Amino acid sequence: MHNDNTILRIEALNAYYGQAHVVQDVSMELGAECVALLGRNGAGKTTLARSLLGLRPPQMTGQVELEGTSLAGLKPYTISQLGVGYVPQGRRLFPSLTVMEHLQVVERHSTTGSNWTIDQIFDFFPSLAERRKALGQHLSGGELSMLAIARALMTNPRCLILDEPTEGLAPTIVERVCNGLTNLVKQGIPVLLIEQNLKATELAANRVYVMNVGRIVYEAPTEDFLKDPQTRDQYLGLSGIQA
Ligand SMILES: Nc1ncnc2c1ncn2[C@@H]1O[C@H](COP(=O)(O)OP(=O)(O)OP(=O)(O)O)[C@@H](O)[C@H]1O
């Protein structure tokens, strides 16, 4: 499928840990939208994300392009500079830095310059503004998630890949994070959302891919996926995904 609005294109991607063929012939496209990548634990979602980002990639074949520029073989730093933003699973923030300090560190290290000022970040996430002096260790799960997204935005991404940003969050907070993602898409930053949370998928994603044992086995608009309990049961299972 060729789509002129494609920002991130993945073609025939394979990734291996030694003999284990963990990502198998995956092709995906991300346009001006939020796309969810769903799948059971161990399906290969994180490995796929890490492969896109050049993060200690296992052996890899295939093509990844950001707006027509090939990312294959480039170092994570270069891929990030070219505009692929990443929010890893677990959020990876510093317990002893304040919200403000987290943002200032990224601002100082930015070589590309950011379209986002810290004030704009605070406008975008008002709840972070209220907590600007709070230490990482005192933030709630939702605040940590928003701060992790905010840090990624400060690197000026052309698109954003998030690995389970709603993990462990209460439903009202999931809603708030998803509203943030929807607003990002409106501002022209497409989102690839790796998820286990069905509610987040319903709230944020325009389209859904399902990964099973390394392969993409299903692709559909979110509204069709939500009407398809058979796919949900077959590939995600009742225990494999949060309703
Ligand atoms: N460093 C590694 N070395 C060897 N095998 C690994 C390594 N990391 C992951 N794997 C294996 O690769 C497979 C895919 O793991 P991956 O973490 O990509 O799945 P996932 O879909 O992201 O699952 P989760 O939601 O639990 O993070 C699993 O079978 C896992 O055991």
PDBQT file of the ligand as one rigid body, heavy atoms in Angstrom, charges set to zero:
ROOT
HETATM    1  N1  LIG A 301      17.455  -9.131  25.013  1.00  0.00    +0.000 N 
HETATM    2  C1  LIG A 301      16.773 -10.214  24.626  1.00  0.00    +0.000 A 
HETATM    3  N2  LIG A 301      17.401 -11.368  24.349  1.00  0.00    +0.000 NA
HETATM    4  C2  LIG A 301      16.736 -12.467  23.934  1.00  0.00    +0.000 A 
HETATM    5  N3  LIG A 301      15.381 -12.504  23.748  1.00  0.00    +0.000 NA
HETATM    6  C3  LIG A 301      14.702 -11.385  24.015  1.00  0.00    +0.000 A 
HETATM    7  C4  LIG A 301      15.343 -10.182  24.461  1.00  0.00    +0.000 A 
HETATM    8  N4  LIG A 301      14.380  -9.228  24.636  1.00  0.00    +0.000 NA
HETATM    9  C5  LIG A 301      13.198  -9.818  24.311  1.00  0.00    +0.000 A 
HETATM   10  N5  LIG A 301      13.385 -11.106  23.928  1.00  0.00    +0.000 N 
HETATM   11  C6  LIG A 301      12.348 -12.044  23.502  1.00  0.00    +0.000 C 
HETATM   12  O1  LIG A 301      11.761 -11.522  22.335  1.00  0.00    +0.000 OA
HETATM   13  C7  LIG A 301      10.352 -11.749  22.332  1.00  0.00    +0.000 C 
HETATM   14  C8  LIG A 301       9.622 -10.440  22.126  1.00  0.00    +0.000 C 
HETATM   15  O2  LIG A 301       9.815  -9.595  23.261  1.00  0.00    +0.000 OA
HETATM   16  P1  LIG A 301       9.278  -8.092  23.292  1.00  0.00    +0.000 P 
HETATM   17  O3  LIG A 301       9.735  -7.484  24.594  1.00  0.00    +0.000 OA
HETATM   18  O4  LIG A 301       9.648  -7.410  22.043  1.00  0.00    +0.000 OA
HETATM   19  O5  LIG A 301       7.718  -8.332  23.318  1.00  0.00    +0.000 OA
HETATM   20  P2  LIG A 301       6.554  -7.325  23.675  1.00  0.00    +0.000 P 
HETATM   21  O6  LIG A 301       5.456  -7.617  22.725  1.00  0.00    +0.000 OA
HETATM   22  O7  LIG A 301       7.072  -5.935  23.708  1.00  0.00    +0.000 OA
HETATM   23  O8  LIG A 301       6.127  -7.775  25.110  1.00  0.00    +0.000 OA
HETATM   24  P3  LIG A 301       5.907  -6.865  26.427  1.00  0.00    +0.000 P 
HETATM   25  O9  LIG A 301       4.565  -6.272  26.271  1.00  0.00    +0.000 OA
HETATM   26  O10 LIG A 301       5.974  -7.900  27.508  1.00  0.00    +0.000 OA
HETATM   27  O11 LIG A 301       7.029  -5.877  26.477  1.00  0.00    +0.000 OA
HETATM   28  C9  LIG A 301      10.028 -12.441  23.635  1.00  0.00    +0.000 C 
HETATM   29  O12 LIG A 301       9.926 -13.818  23.390  1.00  0.00    +0.000 OA
HETATM   30  C10 LIG A 301      11.210 -12.137  24.504  1.00  0.00    +0.000 C 
HETATM   31  O13 LIG A 301      11.435 -13.182  25.422  1.00  0.00    +0.000 OA
ENDROOT
TORSDOF 0
